[in-house]
Amino acid sequence: MADVRDEIKQKLNIVDVVGSYIKLQKAGVNYKALCPFHKEKTPSFIVSPQRQFAHCFGCNFSGDIFTFVMKIENVDFFTALKILANKAGVNLSQYQSKENSIKKTLFEIQEAALIFFEQKLKENTSAYNYLKNRGLSNQIIQEFHIGFAPDEWRSLTEYLISKGFKLSDIEKTGLIIRKNEAANITDINSLTTKFFFDRFRSRIMFPIFNLSNEPAGFTGRIFQADKNIPLKTIKNIEETGKYINSPETIIFNKSTLLFLLNKTKNFIQEKNEAILVEGQMDAIACYQEGVKNVVACSSTALTSEQLNILKRYCSSLILAYDNDQAGQEATERNIELALNADFEVKVITLNDAKDFSEFMNLHPKQLPNIISLAKPIMEFYFNRAQTLFDINTIKGKKDFMVYFLSKIKYLQNNIIEKSFWMDKLSSLLNIKVDLLETELHKLNQTNPYIQKFGITQEDEIINLNTIKTRADILGEKILSSFLHNQDTLKDIVLSVESYFPLQYSNIIKLIKNNKIQQVLKNQSVNDIDTNLDINNDDINLINYLWILGSKDIQNQTASNTNMLIKEIQECAKYLKQEHYKNRMLFLQNKIKELESTGSTAMLQELIKEFKTLTEETQQNEQ
């Protein structure tokens, strides 16, 4: 469908499409309107003709003309496609037969690759034993078609060619990668297998099926039988992603597929509840243990599209992400996404295990019990805040209060529960409830970091319904400015690349690898020639940041460019400080925990890291 979508987009302007449904007003380089998807008195719905993208800063709707029509007409994608094709005067029939034929071939190639990987797993004793040692039975390995990609450059390529498939079609699946020396050759028939290499090498392979039980893509987990024996095809194993996914293709869209949903959708519907875990091994381990209402994000960010699909089968969601800092941050982000999709949300905390797989090895047969103890989101936030902030200090109390009050927004319509948590917060921090109510009112009106970094409430840009962390706002300010001043600000962005919040990680990779311009130019996952793990949510975030940074860009002069550089340098400094602060709080609580349990294995290492961060923080503040 990529071709027909592109043709429709070329013939239709988002301003005209949106303007046929709602009244738009010119606002600088953009247009604004009252959002059609929620009640509001002040316009927060922004349409960017330059990006052909719309975003509401009140309800967080984001998307292009297709997403907008699907939402406002309450129809599926294909119905929206027909509506817009009719507006654009595009005949869909010329695309359908060709597209279906290509898809059929690609699914056949994926099926052949699946059989190849399964056979190679049977031949590799070390890889097979690895899965057995992780607790997987023979039956489960076969049922989920788990396989192995050999440590060879072209074993899959040559196998698929031997089965009669064309290089041009194999390349479309993303299973093989064209070498740089052949990148600009348009006549693929002139190329041989030596110009390609397998994408997946020395990896445990997990096929990802669509809801029609067709293998749409794969996730590969790095595997090295003996760390003392280097791999032949992967030299810098520490710099290689632990997991890699198939790239976006016409049959594989990471933002709309959930691992195992093809098998577990009926169990999810029966229980009206889905357990969402981070990785394939976690999901398979749950399924093997008898907990079959489970799905996984395949180690990528959860998307609104995935949640909309889950919504067909259930209304309750239990989040069970890894117990490290990245996993807890992802849990926070996904709670908000799930609540916006009208899910009832609970959270599982694995206190003595990093993930579900480890938990089940440590506590056999205890999985149903830990699921029954899933916590309401406010209890998760309250416990998490106690690991993030030291309430024995004034600053720690203040940070705890701001963090937790920003979460109480979810309880505005539940007076009893809100009162309970306000009392609990009051008791823990020894702050009167009426003072907390005053602070909560202030938080609902504005954010303490908005004015400092040049974004005011009058701009109608910050979403006041979503209280963001300081790091979120600093990241937004830096990256939204960067998109409009790339040459000027790139060095500043990369100087603090490791300190951005998790949701910006793929954007930072694009910037670092000089790929961001591809997204700004193409605005579609299907058009981006990159092996980086980027999905539609990343593109929506980039479009949002573009709109955020487009204010007054036309009036920028050399003098205020210098002011902008100083401002972004200051933001970068605060972003680094914020990262250090959060890491130090985490270390502080972890050190206390290890001291209380008498565990010394990691204690000295954590103390050393805490001391180093303290010294660096003091130097940065001088």
C-alpha positions in Angstrom: 0.0 0.0 0.0 3.0 2.3 0.2 2.7 3.4 -3.4 -1.0 4.3 -3.3 -0.6 6.1 0.1 2.2 8.2 -1.4 0.1 9.0 -4.5 -2.8 10.1 -2.4 -0.5 12.2 -0.1 1.0 13.9 -3.2 -2.5 14.9 -4.4 -4.0 16.0 -1.1 -2.9 18.7 1.3 -3.5 17.9 5.0 -4.7 21.5 5.5 -7.5 20.9 2.9 -8.4 17.5 4.3 -8.6 18.6 7.9 -10.2 21.9 6.9 -13.1 20.0 5.3 -14.0 18.7 8.8 -13.1 21.6 11.2 -12.4 25.3 11.0 -8.7 26.1 10.8 -7.0 29.4 11.6 -3.5 30.5 10.3 -0.9 30.6 13.1 2.5 31.5 11.8 3.7 28.7 9.5 1.1 26.3 10.9 -2.7 26.3 11.4 -4.6 25.8 14.6 -8.1 24.8 15.6 -10.3 23.5 18.5 -9.6 19.8 18.6 -12.4 17.7 17.2 -11.5 14.7 19.5 -11.9 16.3 22.9 -13.7 19.3 24.5 -11.6 22.5 24.8 -12.0 26.2 24.9 -8.6 27.2 23.6 -7.2 25.8 20.3 -4.5 23.2 20.9 -4.9 21.3 17.6 -2.0 22.2 15.3 -1.7 21.3 11.6 1.7 21.6 9.9 1.5 22.0 6.1 5.3 21.6 5.8 5.3 18.3 7.6 1.8 17.2 6.4 1.1 16.3 10.0 -1.4 17.2 12.8 -0.9 17.1 16.5 -3.2 18.0 19.4 -1.4 19.2 22.5 -4.5 18.6 24.6 -5.3 14.9 23.9 -2.1 13.9 22.2 -3.6 12.9 18.9 -0.9 12.7 16.2 -0.9 11.6 12.6 -1.2 12.3 8.9 -4.3 12.5 6.7 -5.0 8.8 7.0 -4.8 8.7 10.8 -7.0 11.8 11.0 -9.7 10.4 8.8 -9.7 7.1 10.6 -10.2 8.9 13.9 -12.8 11.5 12.8 -14.8 9.1 10.7 -14.3 6.2 13.2 -13.3 3.8 10.4 -10.5 1.3 9.8 -7.5 2.1 7.6 -8.8 0.6 4.4 -12.1 2.6 4.7 -10.1 5.8 5.3 -8.0 4.9 2.3 -11.1 4.6 0.1 -12.4 8.0 1.4 -9.1 9.7 0.6 -8.6 8.0 -2.7 -12.0 9.2 -3.7 -11.1 12.8 -2.7 -7.8 12.5 -4.6 -9.3 10.8 -7.7 -7.0 7.8 -7.3 -8.1 4.4 -8.7 -7.3 1.7 -6.1 -7.8 -1.3 -8.4 -4.5 -0.7 -10.2 -2.6 -1.3 -6.9 -4.5 -4.1 -5.3 -3.6 -7.1 -7.4 0.1 -6.1 -7.7 0.4 -5.5 -4.0 -1.3 -8.8 -3.1 1.0 -10.7 -5.4 4.1 -9.1 -3.9 2.9 -9.8 -0.4 2.2 -13.4 -1.2 5.8 -13.9 -2.4 7.3 -12.2 0.6 5.3 -14.4 3.0 6.5 -17.4 1.1 10.1 -16.2 1.5 9.5 -15.6 5.3 8.1 -19.1 5.6 11.1 -20.6 3.8 13.5 -18.6 6.1 11.6 -19.9 9.2 12.1 -23.5 8.1 15.8 -22.8 7.4 16.3 -21.3 10.9 14.5 -24.2 12.6 16.7 -26.7 10.8 19.9 -24.8 11.8 18.8 -24.8 15.4 18.6 -28.6 15.4 22.1 -28.7 13.9 23.6 -26.3 16.5 23.8 -28.1 19.9 25.1 -25.0 21.8 22.2 -22.8 20.7 19.7 -25.5 21.4 21.1 -26.2 24.9 21.0 -22.5 25.6 17.2 -22.5 25.1 16.9 -25.6 27.2 18.9 -24.1 29.9 16.6 -21.0 29.8 13.8 -23.4 30.7 12.1 -24.0 27.3 10.8 -27.4 26.6 11.2 -29.2 23.2 7.5 -28.8 22.6 7.6 -25.0 23.2 10.7 -24.6 20.9 8.8 -26.4 18.2 5.4 -24.7 18.8 6.9 -21.2 18.5 9.2 -22.2 15.6 12.3 -20.9 17.4 15.4 -21.1 15.2 19.0 -20.2 14.7 20.8 -18.0 12.2 24.3 -19.4 11.6 27.5 -17.4 12.0 27.9 -17.2 8.2 27.7 -14.3 5.8 25.3 -15.7 3.2 23.9 -19.1 4.3 20.3 -17.9 4.3 20.8 -15.9 1.1 22.1 -19.0 -0.8 19.4 -21.2 0.7 16.6 -18.9 -0.5 18.2 -18.6 -3.9 18.3 -22.4 -4.1 14.6 -22.5 -3.4 13.9 -20.4 -6.5 13.4 -17.0 -4.9 14.7 -13.8 -6.6 17.3 -11.6 -5.0 15.0 -8.6 -5.6 12.2 -10.2 -3.6 14.4 -11.5 -0.9 15.8 -8.0 -0.4 12.2 -6.7 0.1 11.8 -8.9 3.1 14.8 -7.3 4.9 16.3 -10.7 5.5 19.4 -9.7 3.4 21.3 -6.4 3.2 22.9 -4.9 0.1 26.6 -4.1 0.5 27.6 -0.4 0.2 29.4 -0.9 -3.0 26.2 -1.9 -4.7 24.0 0.7 -3.0 23.4 2.8 -6.1 22.9 0.0 -8.6 19.3 0.1 -9.8 19.4 -3.0 -12.0 19.3 -5.7 -9.3 19.3 -8.4 -12.0 22.9 -7.5 -12.7 23.8 -8.3 -9.1 24.8 -11.7 -7.6 24.7 -13.0 -4.0 28.2 -11.7 -3.3 26.7 -8.1 -3.2 24.5 -9.1 -0.3 24.8 -10.6 3.2 22.4 -12.0 5.7 20.9 -9.5 8.2 20.7 -12.1 11.0 23.9 -13.9 11.9 24.7 -15.9 15.0 21.3 -15.2 16.6 18.5 -17.1 18.2 15.6 -16.4 15.9 12.0 -15.7 17.0 9.5 -15.4 14.2 6.8 -12.7 14.6 3.4 -13.8 13.1 0.5 -11.5 12.1 -3.0 -12.2 13.2 -3.4 -14.5 10.1 -0.6 -16.7 11.4 1.7 -15.6 8.7 5.4 -15.0 9.6 5.8 -11.3 8.9 9.2 -10.7 10.4 11.8 -11.9 12.9 13.6 -10.9 16.1 17.2 -12.2 16.5 19.0 -12.4 19.8 22.8 -12.5 19.7 24.3 -15.8 20.6 28.0 -16.7 21.3 28.6 -20.2 22.5 32.0 -19.4 23.9 33.0 -15.9 24.8 36.7 -16.8 24.3 36.0 -17.8 20.7 35.2 -14.7 18.5 32.4 -14.8 16.0 33.3 -14.9 12.3 30.8 -12.3 11.1 30.4 -10.0 14.2 33.6 -8.4 15.3 32.5 -5.8 17.9 30.0 -7.9 19.7 29.7 -5.4 22.6 28.6 -2.7 20.2 26.1 -4.9 18.5 22.4 -4.8 19.6 21.5 -7.7 21.8 18.2 -7.9 19.8 17.6 -6.8 16.3 14.3 -6.9 14.4 13.4 -7.2 10.7 13.1 -3.7 9.2 9.8 -2.2 8.2 8.4 -3.9 5.0 5.0 -4.0 3.3 4.2 -7.1 5.4 6.0 -6.2 8.7 5.1 -3.1 10.6 6.6 -3.2 14.1 4.2 -0.6 15.4 1.2 -2.7 14.7 2.4 -6.2 15.6 2.6 -7.8 19.0 4.6 -11.0 19.6 2.3 -14.0 20.4 -0.9 -12.2 19.8 -1.8 -14.6 17.0 -1.7 -17.4 19.6 -3.0 -15.7 22.7 -5.8 -13.4 21.5 -8.5 -15.8 22.5 -7.0 -16.3 26.0 -6.8 -12.5 26.3 -10.4 -12.1 25.2 -11.6 -14.8 27.6 -9.9 -13.1 30.6 -10.5 -9.5 29.3 -7.0 -8.9 30.4 -3.5 -8.9 28.7 -0.2 -9.2 30.3 2.4 -7.1 28.5 6.0 -8.1 28.8 9.2 -6.7 27.2 10.9 -9.6 25.4 10.1 -12.8 23.5 11.7 -15.1 26.1 9.5 -13.5 28.9 6.3 -14.1 26.8 7.2 -17.7 25.9 8.1 -18.5 29.5 4.7 -17.2 30.7 2.9 -19.2 28.0 4.8 -22.3 29.0 3.9 -21.8 32.6 0.2 -21.8 31.7 -0.3 -18.0 31.8 -1.4 -17.7 28.1 -3.0 -14.2 28.0 0.4 -12.6 27.3 2.0 -10.6 24.6 5.4 -8.9 24.1 6.6 -5.7 22.4 9.6 -7.5 21.0 12.0 -5.2 22.8 10.7 -2.1 21.1 8.6 0.8 22.3 4.9 0.2 22.9 2.8 2.1 20.3 -0.7 3.5 20.3 -1.5 1.3 17.3 -0.6 -1.8 19.2 -2.8 -0.7 22.1 -5.7 -0.1 19.7 -5.4 -3.6 18.4 -5.3 -5.0 22.0 -8.4 -3.0 22.8 -10.3 -5.3 20.5 -9.8 -8.2 22.9 -9.6 -6.7 26.4 -10.0 -3.6 28.5 -7.5 -4.4 31.2 -3.7 -4.4 30.9 -1.0 -5.6 33.3 2.5 -4.2 32.6 5.4 -6.5 33.5 8.6 -4.8 32.3 12.1 -5.5 33.3 13.1 -4.4 36.8 16.0 -2.1 35.7 15.8 1.6 35.3 15.1 1.5 31.6 12.2 -1.0 32.3 10.7 1.2 35.0 10.9 4.3 32.8 9.2 2.3 30.0 6.5 1.2 32.5 5.8 4.9 33.3 5.6 5.9 29.7 3.3 2.9 28.8 1.0 3.6 31.7 0.1 6.9 30.2 -0.3 5.5 26.7 -2.6 2.7 28.1 -4.7 5.2 30.1 -5.1 7.4 27.0 -6.4 4.3 25.2 -8.9 3.7 28.1 -7.3 0.6 29.6 -7.6 -0.3 33.2 -3.9 -0.6 34.1 -1.9 -2.5 36.8 1.8 -3.1 37.2 3.8 -6.2 38.3 7.0 -5.5 40.3 9.6 -8.2 40.3 11.7 -7.3 43.3 14.3 -10.1 43.2 14.5 -10.8 39.4 15.3 -8.7 36.4 12.6 -10.1 34.2 9.9 -12.9 34.0 12.3 -15.5 32.7 14.6 -15.1 35.7 11.7 -14.9 38.1 10.3 -18.3 36.9 13.7 -19.9 37.3 14.0 -18.6 40.8 10.4 -19.3 41.8 8.9 -22.2 39.9 5.0 -22.3 39.8 4.7 -18.9 41.4 3.8 -16.9 38.3 0.0 -16.9 38.9 0.6 -15.6 42.4 2.8 -12.7 41.3 0.2 -11.8 38.7 -2.6 -11.8 41.3 -0.5 -9.3 43.3 -0.2 -6.8 40.4 -0.4 -3.2 41.8 -2.7 -0.3 40.9 -0.7 2.4 39.1 -0.7 4.8 42.1 0.9 2.2 44.3 3.6 1.6 41.6 4.2 5.4 41.4 4.3 5.7 45.2 6.8 2.9 45.6 8.9 4.1 42.6 9.1 7.6 44.0 10.6 6.2 47.2 13.4 4.6 45.2 14.0 7.8 43.2 14.0 10.5 45.9 15.6 10.8 49.3 12.8 12.2 51.5 15.3 12.8 54.4 16.3 16.0 52.5 14.3 19.1 51.7 15.1 18.8 48.0 14.2 15.1 48.0 10.8 15.8 49.6 10.1 18.5 47.1 11.0 16.3 44.1 8.9 13.4 45.6 5.9 15.8 46.0 6.1 17.2 42.4 6.6 13.7 40.9 3.7 12.1 42.8 1.3 15.0 42.5 1.8 14.9 38.8 0.5 11.3 38.8 -2.6 12.1 40.9 -4.1 13.8 37.8 -5.2 10.3 36.9 -7.5 10.3 39.9 -9.3 13.6 39.3 -12.6 11.8 38.8 -12.1 9.4 41.8 -12.5 11.5 44.9 -12.1 8.7 47.4 -8.9 7.3 45.9 -7.5 10.7 45.4 -8.1 11.5 49.1 -6.5 8.3 50.1 -3.3 9.0 48.2 -3.2 12.6 49.3 -3.4 11.5 52.9 -0.7 8.9 52.4 1.6 11.5 50.7 0.9 13.9 53.5 1.8 11.3 56.2 5.0 10.2 54.4 6.3 13.7 53.7 4.9 15.3 56.9 3.2 18.0 54.8 -0.4 19.2 55.4 -3.0 18.0 52.9 -4.2 21.5 52.2 -0.7 22.6 51.2 -0.5 19.6 48.9 -3.8 20.6 47.3 -2.4 24.0 46.7 0.7 22.5 45.0 -1.5 20.1 42.9 -3.5 23.1 41.7 -0.3 24.9 40.6 0.9 21.8 38.7 -2.4 21.6 36.9 -2.1 25.3 35.8 1.5 25.3 34.6 4.9 23.5 34.8 7.8 25.0 36.7 10.2 24.5 33.9 8.2 26.0 31.0 9.1 29.6 31.3 12.8 29.0 32.0 13.3 27.4 28.7 11.4 29.8 26.5 8.0 28.0 26.1 5.0 29.8 27.7 1.5 28.8 28.3 0.4 31.4 25.8 2.2 29.5 23.0 -0.4 26.7 23.3 2.4 24.3 22.6 3.0 22.5 25.9 0.4 19.8 26.7 -0.7 20.9 30.2 -2.8 17.7 30.6 0.4 15.7 30.6 2.8 16.7 33.4 6.2 16.0 32.0 9.5 15.4 33.9 12.1 18.0 33.8 14.3 15.7 31.6 11.3 15.3 29.1 10.9 19.1 28.7 14.7 19.7 28.4 14.9 17.0 25.8 11.9 18.5 23.9 13.5 21.9 23.9 16.9 20.7 22.7 15.6 18.4 19.9 12.8 20.7 18.7 15.4 23.5 18.3 17.9 21.1 16.7 15.5 20.1 13.9 15.4 23.7 12.7 19.1 24.4 13.4 20.9 21.1 12.6 24.3 22.4 11.6 24.4 24.8 14.5 23.2 22.5 17.3 24.3 19.0 16.3 27.5 19.1 18.4 25.6 20.1 21.5 23.0 17.4 21.0 25.7 14.7 20.6 27.6 16.0 23.6 24.8 14.9 25.8 23.4 12.0 23.7 23.5 9.5 26.5 21.5 11.7 28.9 18.2 12.0 27.0 15.1 10.2 28.3 14.4 6.8 26.7 11.7 7.9 24.3 14.3 10.0 22.4 16.8 7.2 22.0 16.0 6.3 18.4 16.0 9.9 17.4 19.5 10.3 18.8 20.6 7.3 16.8 19.3 8.9 13.7 21.1 12.1 14.4 24.3 10.3 15.3 24.2 8.3 12.1 23.2 11.3 9.9 19.8 9.7 9.1 17.5 12.3 10.6 17.2 14.1 7.3 15.7 11.0 5.7 12.8 11.1 8.2 12.3 14.9 7.7 12.3 14.3 4.0 10.2 11.1 3.6 8.0 11.2 6.7 7.3 7.4 6.3 8.9 4.3 7.8 8.6 2.5 4.5 10.7 5.2 2.7 13.6 5.3 5.2 16.7 3.4 4.1 18.1 2.6 7.5 18.8 -0.4 9.6 18.0 1.5 12.8 15.1 0.5 14.9 12.6 3.2 14.1 8.8 3.0 14.1 5.8 5.2 13.5 5.8 6.5 17.0 9.3 7.8 16.5 8.2 9.6 13.3 5.2 11.1 15.1 7.5 12.3 17.9 9.8 13.9 15.3 6.9 15.6 13.7 5.7 16.8 17.1 9.1 18.2 17.8 9.2 19.9 14.4 6.0 21.7 15.2 7.2 22.6 18.7 10.3 24.2 17.2 8.7 26.0 14.3 7.5 29.0 16.3 9.1 32.2 15.1 11.7 30.3 13.1 11.2 32.6 10.1 12.3 35.6 12.2 15.6 34.1 13.4 18.6 36.3 13.0 22.4 35.9 13.5 22.2 37.6 16.9 19.4 35.5 18.3 21.1 32.4 16.8 23.9 33.1 19.2 21.4 33.4 22.0 19.8 30.1 21.0 23.2 28.3 21.1 23.7 29.6 24.7 20.2 28.6 25.7 20.5 25.1 24.3 24.0 24.7 25.9 22.3 25.6 29.2 19.5 23.1 28.6 22.2 20.4 27.8 23.9 21.2 31.1 20.7 20.8 33.0 19.8 17.6 31.1 23.1 16.1 32.2 22.6 17.2 35.8 19.1 15.7 35.8 20.4 12.4 34.5 23.1 12.4 37.2 20.6 13.2 39.9 18.3 10.4 39.0 21.1 7.9 38.7 22.5 9.0 42.0 19.1 8.6 43.7 18.8 5.1 42.2 22.3 4.2 43.4 21.7 5.6 46.8 18.6 3.4 47.3 20.3 0.4 45.8 23.3 0.8 48.1 21.0 1.0 51.2 19.2 -2.1 50.0 22.5 -4.1 49.6 23.8 -2.9 52.9 20.6 -4.0 54.7 20.7 -7.5 53.0 24.4 -8.0 53.7 25.1 -8.5 50.0 28.6 -7.2 49.1 29.1 -8.5 45.5 28.0 -5.3 43.8 28.2 -2.9 46.7 31.7 -1.6 46.2 31.1 -1.2 42.5 28.0 0.9 43.2 29.7 3.0 45.8 32.5 3.7 43.4 30.1 4.8 40.7 28.2 7.0 43.2 31.4 8.7 44.3 32.4 9.4 40.7 29.0 10.9 39.8 29.1 13.0 43.0 32.5 14.4 42.0 31.4 15.1 38.4 28.2 16.8 39.6 30.2 19.1 41.9 32.5 20.0 39.0 29.6 20.8 36.7 27.9 23.0 39.2 31.1 25.1 39.7 
